[in-house]
Amino acid sequence: MLFTRTASEDSGHDSASLKVPTSCIPSELMEMALKKWLTTHGPEEEEAWRGQYVLRVSHCLEFLCGDQPLIEYKYIRTCMQAKESPRLTLVHTSTVQAMFDKEISTIGAVVARKSSNPPLPLPPKRRVPTVSPVIRAQMKHAAPPGLPPRQVQTCVWDVSSPFKIVLVNGSKVNAEETAKVQVRAGLFHGTELLCKPAVSSESSGRSDHTWKDSTLEFDLSVCDLPRMTRLCFAIYAVMDKVKKQKSTKNAHINKYQTIRKAGKVHYPIAWVNTMVFDYKGQLKTGDIILHCWSSFPDELEEMLNPIGTIQTNPYTENATALHINFPEYSPHAIVFPPFDKILEKAAEIARASDCISIGRGGKKFHIELKEIMERDPLSQLCENEKDLIWTLRHDCRENFPQSLPKLLLSVKWSKHEDMAQLQALLQIWPKLSPRDALELLDFNYPDQYVREYAVGCLRDMSEEELSQYLLQLVQVLRYEPYYDCALTHFLLQRAQGNRKIGHFLFWHLRSEIHMPAVSVQFALILEAYCRGSIPHIEVLKKQVEALSKLKSVNELIKLGTIKTARSKTKEAMLTKEAMMTCLRQSGYSETLSDLHSPLNPNILLSGINVERCRYMDSKMKPLWIVYNNKLLGGDTLGIIFKNGDDLRQDMLTLQILRLMDLLWKEANLDLRIVPYGCLATGDRSGLIEVVSSADTIANIQLTSSNVAAAAAFNKDALLNWLKERNTG
């Protein structure tokens, strides 16, 4: 049985308590509430009530729709787990209709309004390169009468020449005059190095460099280049090894020092990555200038950074520039074959050799394969194990479909025949669960069709499960080499269909839009979402403006406290009263009132309770803001605004707690975890939910100890406190 408290939005504080079975559906609950209401208001109101109301969670904009039993609604289950009575409100359908009409009118106003700033014209098309008369004649004869000549293309599989690039020059290379500068280049597919890196000759100088042996040739044929091959460069200086000095003058150099051979020390200067094929699948040719990045992550293999962005450094004025040339291997454009040609290649290989019979293993190999597949997903595979997995790939499909990530790591992507067979096998591979498919979006699996397969599996995700993993899905967008990809389409589609997902997609993207490596990509996705969700723009705009005002207040408080530390004059002091005066100003109070909470868009914040607001004493002076809940007149809600702290780690920690709580509950283990809300909203800024009736660990330990100095060493205090408050 379930005890619920139901009220009418039209009747003010008029409410009733009902005892209903958990199998009851919302329409039956409304009928029971109606009968109880009629006992006090008379039967003449019955017709006005019937069919005109819906159930809403009292404190937020969440509605109980459909004919499912009450126990299947998340809010009801949460209340039962917390041993609280659900609080529901009867809302007239005209209120919901008014909300819908408001959004429709917003769309109509935007469509009818002529843009005062028309979009910039498209850049002029590139000129078609000159073609010899012989080739032009061949193209003319190849085209049907009346149609323009066909563009002649060469399949990359028909080019057997080794892949190579030409180093033209390097400029703004920040190296010491005594150092020799070299360039190291490697071809990667994900984190897999496809062949041995190529290294240039040494060049002397401080800023501008050219290399004698300017052509770097790789031990890999053009025909075997995977579609998502990355060309990674590292520019580094070679110096004679010197004894370690106690001085920390060159500490930034020593951090990255790598001894390659006796008497020589290499330290990196800059790195940059680029794709070998463009977004159309055409092999790049001609000159290109790559502006490099100077910050290096730790523990780089061969000083190359394949996991780094393929975007060049936008701050070109001071960035190291590497001028390279992609040579031409054919008079025609070289393109990667389309998907149907890949499947034709796989069928041709299958006809030539009975690959299915070869791919079957005996009992001994099956036992070994099972042992490999049951290992931890993070365990490394040796070459023999990879060969076994690839040989028994059809057994993997039939008996271990969840082993697809291990199979993908076992493919020799530097052999286009193996790649074609993998793509054919992927077409008949069983669909993975959404949770298992998430792994395929990692950087280790860059293949376009593999990622499309993974996104296809994610389409079975529920809205709640997608919200749980949305933070990670936004992060793996940075692994996509091209803006137009399956994952972007999927996220935009689900965001357009669910306002709450769209809300958090907006903030996850906007919180990192200041980063040069993803700024253009994330800005384009944000623009696409906003253009497709016009009514949501005004809601989000209101939140952005409110956060801007809070940031201004925080900076004023920081400035005042700094002056207070230096000077004791009254003019330099910014007290709590001054903060409250600022919040009462019309420009601030109007902007900070009547908005949806960024932490939970279903909660409406009516206005600030200025008397209860304050700032905290920690270094960044976070603002403790108390709001009135618009849907519950007497209730308040606390939010902490932080400016100067990166909240992304907090978000990740809390997300892991939510995920573990979900897994524990699936195993019938409820630890009654209540993670608080936390949201990064910009560069080192964000919001944290205030947890009412909470206590600090320090206070719990202090209360349970007789001696204050020994409180921190009281091991049983926290356990006893948890037992007292969780007697069930």
C-alpha positions in Angstrom: 0.0 0.0 0.0 1.0 3.6 -0.7 0.2 6.7 1.3 0.1 9.8 -1.0 -0.8 13.4 -0.4 -2.7 15.0 -3.3 -3.6 18.6 -3.7 -5.3 20.8 -6.4 -3.4 23.6 -8.0 -6.7 25.6 -8.1 -7.5 25.1 -4.4 -4.4 26.6 -2.9 -3.5 24.7 0.2 -6.5 22.3 0.0 -5.0 18.8 0.1 -6.0 15.3 1.0 -4.1 12.1 2.1 -5.0 8.9 0.3 -4.1 5.3 0.9 -3.8 3.5 -2.5 -2.3 0.2 -3.7 0.9 0.4 -5.6 -0.8 -1.3 -8.6 -3.1 1.7 -8.9 -2.7 3.8 -12.1 -2.7 7.6 -12.3 -6.3 7.9 -13.6 -7.6 5.8 -10.7 -5.7 7.9 -8.2 -7.3 11.0 -9.7 -10.7 9.4 -9.5 -10.2 8.7 -5.8 -8.9 12.2 -5.2 -12.0 13.5 -7.0 -14.4 11.5 -4.8 -12.7 12.8 -1.6 -12.8 16.3 -2.9 -16.5 16.1 -3.7 -17.3 15.2 -0.1 -16.4 18.7 0.9 -17.2 20.7 -2.2 -20.5 19.1 -3.3 -21.5 16.8 -6.2 -22.4 19.7 -8.5 -18.6 20.1 -9.3 -18.2 16.5 -10.5 -18.6 17.2 -14.2 -16.2 20.1 -14.2 -13.5 17.9 -12.7 -13.8 14.7 -14.7 -11.2 14.4 -17.5 -9.9 17.9 -17.0 -6.8 17.3 -14.8 -3.4 15.6 -14.8 -1.1 14.6 -12.0 2.1 16.5 -11.4 4.9 16.0 -8.9 4.2 18.9 -6.5 7.7 20.4 -6.3 8.7 20.2 -10.0 7.5 20.0 -13.6 7.2 16.2 -13.8 3.9 14.7 -14.7 2.5 11.1 -14.2 1.2 10.2 -17.6 0.1 6.9 -19.1 -1.6 3.8 -17.6 1.3 2.2 -15.8 1.1 1.2 -12.1 2.3 3.9 -9.7 5.2 1.7 -8.6 6.7 2.0 -12.1 7.1 5.7 -11.8 10.6 6.9 -10.7 9.3 9.5 -8.3 7.0 7.1 -6.5 9.8 4.5 -6.2 12.2 7.2 -4.8 9.7 8.2 -2.2 9.0 4.7 -1.1 12.8 4.0 -0.8 13.1 7.1 1.3 10.0 6.1 3.3 8.3 9.4 2.4 4.7 10.0 1.2 4.6 11.1 -2.5 3.2 14.7 -2.9 1.2 15.1 -6.1 -0.8 18.0 -7.4 -3.9 18.0 -9.7 -3.1 20.4 -12.6 -5.8 21.6 -15.0 -5.2 20.6 -18.6 -5.7 24.2 -19.6 -2.4 25.0 -17.8 -0.5 22.4 -19.8 -2.2 23.6 -23.0 -1.1 27.2 -22.2 2.5 26.0 -21.8 2.3 24.3 -25.2 0.7 27.3 -26.9 3.4 29.6 -25.6 6.1 27.4 -27.2 4.2 27.3 -30.5 3.8 31.1 -30.5 7.6 31.5 -29.8 8.4 29.3 -32.9 5.9 31.3 -35.0 7.5 34.6 -33.9 11.0 33.5 -34.8 9.9 32.1 -38.2 8.0 35.3 -39.0 10.8 37.6 -38.0 13.3 38.5 -40.7 16.9 38.2 -39.7 18.6 41.5 -39.3 22.0 39.7 -39.7 21.8 37.5 -42.8 24.3 34.6 -42.9 27.7 35.3 -44.5 28.0 34.1 -48.1 29.7 30.7 -48.7 33.3 30.8 -49.6 34.1 30.5 -53.3 34.5 27.0 -54.6 38.0 25.8 -55.2 39.1 25.8 -58.8 39.2 22.4 -60.5 42.9 21.5 -61.2 44.0 21.6 -64.8 43.6 18.3 -66.6 45.7 17.2 -69.6 44.0 17.0 -73.0 44.3 13.2 -73.2 42.6 12.7 -69.8 40.0 15.3 -70.7 39.2 13.4 -73.9 38.9 10.1 -71.9 36.5 11.7 -69.5 34.4 13.1 -72.3 34.1 9.7 -74.0 33.3 8.0 -70.6 30.3 10.2 -69.9 26.9 9.5 -71.4 25.7 12.0 -74.1 24.3 15.2 -72.7 25.8 14.8 -69.2 28.9 16.5 -67.8 32.2 14.5 -67.9 32.6 12.1 -65.0 35.3 12.8 -62.4 37.9 10.2 -62.8 39.0 8.7 -59.4 41.5 6.0 -58.4 40.7 3.6 -55.6 43.2 3.7 -52.8 43.5 -0.1 -53.0 45.0 0.2 -56.5 48.0 2.2 -55.2 50.8 0.0 -54.1 53.4 2.7 -53.5 54.7 3.3 -50.0 53.1 6.2 -48.2 55.3 9.2 -47.8 55.3 12.9 -47.0 57.6 15.8 -47.6 58.8 18.2 -44.9 59.0 21.6 -46.5 60.1 23.7 -43.5 59.4 24.5 -39.8 59.1 28.0 -38.4 58.9 29.5 -34.9 60.6 26.5 -33.5 61.5 27.4 -29.9 64.8 25.5 -29.5 68.1 26.4 -28.0 70.9 27.4 -30.5 73.0 24.4 -29.5 70.2 21.9 -30.1 69.6 19.9 -33.3 65.9 19.7 -34.3 64.3 16.6 -35.7 60.8 15.6 -36.7 59.2 12.3 -35.9 56.1 11.1 -37.7 53.9 8.1 -37.1 50.8 6.6 -38.7 48.1 5.6 -36.1 44.8 3.9 -36.2 43.4 4.7 -32.7 46.3 4.0 -30.4 47.8 1.3 -32.7 51.0 2.3 -34.4 50.6 1.0 -38.0 54.3 0.9 -38.8 57.6 2.1 -37.6 57.8 5.9 -37.2 59.8 7.9 -39.7 62.4 10.3 -38.4 63.9 13.3 -40.3 67.5 14.3 -40.4 68.8 16.9 -37.8 68.6 20.6 -38.5 70.4 23.4 -36.8 69.1 26.8 -35.9 66.8 28.5 -33.4 63.6 29.4 -35.1 63.4 28.4 -38.8 64.4 24.9 -40.0 64.7 22.9 -43.1 65.8 19.3 -43.4 68.1 17.8 -45.9 66.3 14.4 -46.1 62.9 16.1 -46.4 61.0 13.1 -47.6 59.7 10.7 -44.9 58.8 7.3 -46.3 56.8 4.8 -44.2 56.9 1.1 -44.3 53.3 0.9 -45.3 51.7 0.9 -48.7 49.0 3.5 -49.6 46.6 0.6 -50.4 46.7 -0.5 -46.7 45.9 2.8 -45.1 42.8 2.5 -43.0 40.1 5.1 -43.6 40.7 6.8 -40.2 44.5 6.9 -40.3 46.0 9.7 -38.3 49.4 11.2 -39.2 51.0 12.4 -36.0 54.1 14.6 -35.7 56.4 15.5 -32.9 59.1 18.2 -33.2 61.9 17.7 -30.7 65.4 18.9 -29.9 68.4 16.7 -29.6 71.1 17.8 -27.1 74.1 16.3 -25.5 73.5 14.7 -22.2 74.6 16.9 -19.3 74.8 16.2 -15.6 71.8 17.0 -13.5 71.9 20.4 -11.9 70.3 21.4 -8.7 68.9 24.5 -10.3 65.2 24.4 -11.3 65.7 26.9 -14.2 65.0 24.3 -16.9 62.5 22.2 -14.9 60.0 22.3 -17.8 62.5 20.7 -20.1 63.6 18.0 -17.7 60.0 16.9 -17.2 59.8 15.6 -20.8 63.4 14.4 -21.2 63.8 11.0 -22.8 67.3 9.4 -23.3 67.3 7.7 -26.7 70.9 6.7 -26.9 74.1 7.2 -25.0 75.2 10.8 -24.7 72.0 12.2 -26.3 68.8 13.6 -24.7 65.6 14.3 -26.6 63.0 16.8 -25.4 59.8 17.6 -27.2 59.0 21.1 -28.5 55.6 20.7 -30.2 53.2 18.2 -31.6 50.3 18.2 -34.2 48.1 15.6 -35.8 46.1 15.5 -39.1 44.0 13.0 -40.9 45.4 11.2 -44.0 41.9 11.2 -45.7 39.6 14.2 -45.8 35.9 14.0 -44.7 34.9 12.9 -48.2 37.3 9.9 -48.0 39.8 11.4 -50.5 43.6 11.1 -49.9 45.1 14.5 -49.1 47.5 16.0 -51.6 49.4 19.2 -51.8 50.8 21.6 -49.3 49.4 22.2 -45.8 50.7 24.2 -42.9 50.1 22.7 -39.4 50.2 25.0 -36.4 51.4 22.9 -33.5 50.6 22.5 -29.8 53.3 23.0 -27.2 51.7 21.2 -24.2 52.6 17.5 -23.9 50.7 14.9 -21.9 52.8 12.5 -19.8 54.1 9.1 -21.0 53.9 9.6 -24.7 54.9 6.7 -27.0 57.7 7.9 -29.3 56.8 11.5 -28.2 53.8 11.2 -30.5 50.3 12.1 -29.3 47.7 10.1 -31.3 44.9 10.7 -28.8 45.4 14.5 -29.2 43.1 16.6 -31.4 43.4 16.8 -35.1 42.6 20.5 -35.0 45.5 22.8 -35.4 46.4 25.4 -32.9 44.2 28.5 -33.5 46.7 30.8 -31.9 48.8 30.9 -35.0 50.8 34.1 -34.1 53.1 32.3 -31.7 52.6 28.7 -32.5 55.3 26.5 -34.1 54.3 25.9 -37.8 55.2 22.8 -39.7 54.9 23.0 -43.5 54.4 19.6 -45.2 53.5 18.3 -48.6 51.3 15.3 -49.4 52.7 14.0 -52.8 50.5 12.8 -55.6 50.5 9.1 -56.5 48.1 9.3 -59.4 46.9 12.0 -61.9 43.4 11.4 -60.5 42.0 11.9 -57.0 42.6 8.8 -54.8 39.6 7.9 -52.8 38.8 5.3 -50.1 36.3 2.7 -51.6 32.6 3.1 -50.6 31.0 0.6 -48.3 29.5 -1.6 -51.0 32.9 -2.0 -52.6 34.3 -3.1 -49.2 31.7 -5.8 -48.9 32.4 -6.9 -52.5 36.1 -7.3 -51.6 35.1 -9.4 -48.5 32.9 -11.6 -50.7 35.8 -12.0 -53.2 38.1 -13.1 -50.4 35.5 -15.5 -49.1 35.1 -17.1 -52.5 38.9 -17.5 -52.9 39.3 -19.3 -49.6 36.8 -21.0 -47.5 37.2 -18.6 -44.6 34.3 -20.0 -42.6 35.8 -23.4 -42.3 39.1 -21.9 -41.5 37.6 -19.8 -38.7 36.3 -22.8 -36.8 38.4 -24.1 -34.0 38.6 -27.3 -32.1 37.7 -27.9 -28.5 41.2 -27.1 -27.2 41.2 -23.7 -29.0 37.6 -23.0 -27.9 38.6 -23.5 -24.2 41.5 -21.1 -24.7 39.3 -18.6 -26.5 36.7 -18.7 -23.6 39.5 -18.0 -21.1 40.6 -15.0 -23.1 37.1 -13.6 -23.4 36.3 -13.9 -19.7 39.2 -11.8 -18.7 39.0 -8.2 -17.5 38.2 -5.8 -20.4 41.3 -3.8 -19.5 43.7 -6.7 -19.7 46.3 -6.6 -22.5 46.2 -9.1 -25.3 49.5 -10.6 -26.6 50.0 -11.1 -30.3 49.3 -14.9 -30.2 46.0 -14.3 -28.5 45.1 -11.6 -31.1 45.9 -14.1 -33.9 43.7 -16.8 -32.2 40.8 -14.4 -31.8 41.0 -13.3 -35.4 41.2 -16.9 -36.6 38.2 -17.9 -34.5 36.2 -14.7 -35.3 33.1 -16.7 -36.4 33.2 -18.6 -33.1 33.3 -15.2 -31.3 30.3 -14.1 -33.1 28.3 -17.2 -32.3 29.4 -17.8 -28.7 30.9 -14.5 -27.4 29.1 -11.6 -29.1 30.1 -9.3 -26.2 33.7 -9.9 -27.2 33.5 -7.6 -30.2 35.9 -5.0 -28.6 38.6 -7.7 -28.2 38.1 -8.8 -31.8 38.5 -5.2 -33.1 41.7 -4.9 -31.2 42.9 -8.1 -32.9 42.3 -6.9 -36.4 45.4 -6.0 -38.5 44.0 -2.7 -39.7 47.2 -2.2 -41.8 45.9 -5.0 -44.2 42.9 -3.9 -46.2 41.9 -7.5 -46.8 41.4 -8.1 -43.1 39.6 -4.8 -42.7 37.1 -5.8 -45.5 36.4 -9.2 -43.8 35.8 -7.4 -40.5 33.2 -5.1 -42.0 31.4 -8.0 -43.6 31.3 -9.8 -40.3 30.1 -6.7 -38.5 26.9 -6.8 -40.7 25.8 -10.1 -39.2 27.1 -9.5 -35.7 24.4 -9.7 -33.0 23.3 -6.4 -31.5 25.0 -5.5 -28.2 23.3 -4.1 -25.2 23.6 -0.3 -25.0 25.9 -0.5 -21.9 28.3 -2.9 -23.7 28.2 -0.8 -26.9 29.5 2.2 -25.0 33.1 0.8 -25.0 33.1 0.9 -28.9 33.1 4.7 -28.7 36.5 4.8 -27.1 39.4 6.2 -28.9 40.8 2.7 -29.5 38.0 2.1 -32.0 38.1 4.9 -34.6 36.6 3.0 -37.6 33.6 4.9 -38.9 31.4 1.8 -39.4 32.3 0.4 -36.0 31.2 3.7 -34.4 28.0 3.7 -36.5 27.3 0.1 -35.3 27.8 1.3 -31.6 25.4 4.2 -32.1 22.9 1.9 -33.6 23.0 -0.1 -30.4 22.6 3.0 -28.3 19.3 3.7 -29.9 17.8 1.1 -27.6 18.8 3.2 -24.6 16.0 4.6 -22.4 15.9 8.3 -21.7 17.0 7.7 -18.1 19.9 5.5 -19.1 21.0 8.0 -21.7 21.0 10.8 -19.1 23.2 8.6 -16.9 25.9 8.4 -19.6 25.4 11.7 -21.4 28.5 13.2 -19.8 30.7 10.5 -21.3 29.0 10.6 -24.7 29.8 14.3 -24.9 33.4 13.7 -24.0 33.9 11.0 -26.7 32.7 13.6 -29.3 36.3 14.9 -29.2 37.5 11.6 -30.7 35.4 12.1 -33.8 37.7 13.4 -36.6 34.8 14.9 -38.6 32.0 17.1 -37.3 29.3 15.2 -39.3 29.2 11.8 -37.6 26.6 9.2 -36.3 27.1 10.1 -32.6 26.4 13.8 -33.2 23.2 13.0 -35.1 22.1 10.6 -32.3 22.7 13.1 -29.5 20.9 15.9 -31.4 18.0 13.6 -32.3 17.5 12.5 -28.7 18.0 16.0 -27.3 15.3 17.3 -29.7 12.9 14.6 -28.4 13.5 15.2 -24.7 13.9 18.7 -23.2 15.8 17.4 -20.2 18.4 15.7 -22.3 18.7 18.8 -24.4 19.2 20.9 -21.3 22.2 18.9 -20.1 23.6 18.5 -23.6 23.6 22.2 -23.8 25.5 22.7 -20.6 28.0 19.9 -21.1 28.9 21.4 -24.4 29.0 25.0 -23.2 31.1 24.3 -20.2 34.0 23.2 -22.5 33.5 25.5 -25.4 36.4 27.7 -24.3 38.8 24.9 -25.1 40.5 25.5 -28.5 40.6 21.8 -29.4 36.8 21.5 -29.4 35.5 25.0 -29.6 34.4 24.9 -33.2 33.0 21.4 -33.0 31.0 22.0 -29.8 29.8 25.4 -31.0 28.4 23.9 -34.2 26.5 21.2 -32.2 25.1 23.9 -29.9 24.0 26.0 -32.8 22.3 22.9 -34.4 20.5 22.2 -31.2 19.3 25.7 -30.6 18.1 26.1 -34.2 16.1 22.9 -33.8 14.7 23.8 -30.4 13.6 27.5 -30.7 11.4 27.6 -27.5 14.2 26.2 -25.4 16.6 29.1 -26.5 14.8 31.7 -24.3 14.9 29.3 -21.3 18.6 28.7 -21.7 19.3 32.3 -22.4 17.7 33.3 -19.1 19.9 30.8 -17.2 23.1 32.1 -19.0 22.3 35.7 -18.0 21.6 34.6 -14.4 24.9 32.9 -14.1 26.6 35.9 -15.6 25.1 38.1 -12.8 26.2 35.6 -10.1 29.7 35.7 -11.5 29.8 39.5 -11.3 28.7 39.3 -7.7 31.4 36.7 -6.9 34.1 38.8 -8.5 33.0 41.9 -6.5 33.2 39.9 -3.3 36.7 38.6 -4.2 37.8 42.1 -5.0 36.4 43.4 -1.7 38.0 40.7 0.4 41.4 41.2 -1.2 41.2 44.9 -0.4 40.1 44.1 3.1 43.2 42.0 3.6 45.4 44.9 2.5 43.5 47.8 4.0 41.2 48.1 7.0 39.4 51.2 5.6 35.6 51.0 5.4 35.6 51.9 1.7 37.5 48.7 0.9 35.2 46.3 2.8 32.6 44.3 0.9 30.3 42.8 3.5 27.3 40.5 3.4 25.1 43.6 3.5 26.8 45.0 0.4 26.2 41.6 -1.4 22.5 41.7 -0.4 22.2 45.3 -1.6 23.6 44.2 -4.9 21.2 41.3 -5.2 18.2 43.6 -4.5 19.0 45.8 -7.4 16.4 45.6 -10.2 18.9 44.6 -12.8 20.0 41.6 -10.7 16.7 40.6 -9.1 14.8 40.5 -12.4 17.6 38.4 -14.2 17.9 36.0 -11.2 14.1 35.4 -10.9 11.6 33.2 -12.7 14.0 30.7 -14.3 14.5 27.0 -14.6 17.2 25.6 -12.3 20.3 24.6 -14.4 20.8 21.7 -11.9 17.3 20.4 -12.6 15.3 22.0 -15.4 12.0 20.6 -13.9 12.4 23.0 -10.9 11.2 26.6 -11.3 13.0 29.2 -9.2 10.7 32.1 -8.6 13.0 34.6 -6.8 15.9 34.9 -4.5 15.4 34.9 -0.7 18.0 37.7 -0.3 18.0 37.7 3.6 19.2 34.0 3.6 21.9 34.5 0.9 25.6 34.7 1.9 29.1 34.0 0.6 31.3 31.3 2.0 34.7 31.7 3.6 36.7 29.4 1.3 39.3 30.8 -1.1 37.0 31.2 -4.1 34.2 32.8 -2.1 31.4 30.6 -3.4 27.9 32.2 -3.3 25.3 30.5 -1.1 22.0 31.5 -3.0 18.6 30.6 -1.5 15.7 30.5 -4.0 11.9 30.2 -3.5 10.4 27.2 -5.3 7.7 28.6 -7.6 5.6 25.4 -7.5 5.7 25.2 -3.7 5.3 28.7 -2.3 6.7 28.0 1.2 9.6 25.8 0.2 13.1 27.1 -0.5 16.0 25.6 -2.4 19.7 26.3 -2.0 22.3 26.6 -4.7 26.1 27.2 -4.4 27.7 29.1 -7.2 31.5 28.5 -7.6 33.7 30.6 -9.8 37.4 29.6 -10.0 37.1 25.9 -9.4 36.8 23.1 -12.0 33.7 21.1 -11.1 34.2 18.5 -13.8 36.0 16.1 -11.5 33.2 16.5 -9.0 30.6 15.7 -11.7 32.5 12.5 -12.6 32.8 11.4 -9.0 29.1 11.9 -8.4 28.2 10.2 -11.6 30.2 7.1 -10.6 28.3 7.1 -7.3 25.0 7.2 -9.2 26.1 4.4 -11.5 27.3 2.2 -8.6 24.0 2.9 -6.7 22.1 1.7 -9.8 24.2 -1.5 -10.0 23.8 -2.1 -6.3 20.0 -1.7 -6.5 20.0 -4.1 -9.5 21.6 -6.6 -7.1 18.9 -5.8 -4.4 21.4 -3.8 -2.3 20.2 -0.4 -1.4 22.8 1.7 0.4 20.5 4.7 0.4 22.9 6.9 -1.5 21.6 10.4 -2.4 24.1 12.1 -4.7 23.7 15.8 -4.8 23.5 17.8 -8.0 26.6 19.3 -9.5 27.0 21.0 -12.9 29.9 22.7 -14.6 28.6 25.7 -16.6 31.7 27.3 -17.9 35.5 27.8 -17.6 36.1 26.9 -14.0 32.6 27.8 -12.9 29.5 25.9 -12.0 26.7 25.1 -9.6 26.3 22.7 -6.6 23.1 21.7 -5.0 22.7 22.5 -1.3 21.9 19.4 0.7 19.6 20.4 3.6 19.7 18.5 6.9 23.2 17.3 6.1 26.2 17.2 8.5 29.9 17.2 7.9 32.1 14.2 8.8 34.1 16.5 11.1 31.0 17.4 13.1 29.9 13.8 13.3 33.4 12.8 14.7 33.5 15.7 17.1 30.0 14.9 18.5 31.0 11.3 19.2 34.3 12.1 20.9 35.1 13.4 24.4 38.3 15.0 23.3 38.3 17.4 20.3 41.9 16.6 19.4 41.1 12.9 19.1 37.9 13.3 17.1 39.6 12.7 13.7 40.9 9.3 14.9 37.5 8.0 16.0 37.0 5.2 13.6 33.5 4.1 14.9 31.9 7.5 14.8 30.7 7.5 11.2 29.6 3.9 11.3 27.5 4.5 14.5 26.0 7.6 12.9 24.9 5.7 9.8 23.4 2.9 11.9 21.4 5.4 14.0 19.8 6.9 10.9 19.3 3.7 9.0 17.5 1.4 11.4 15.7 -0.4 8.6 
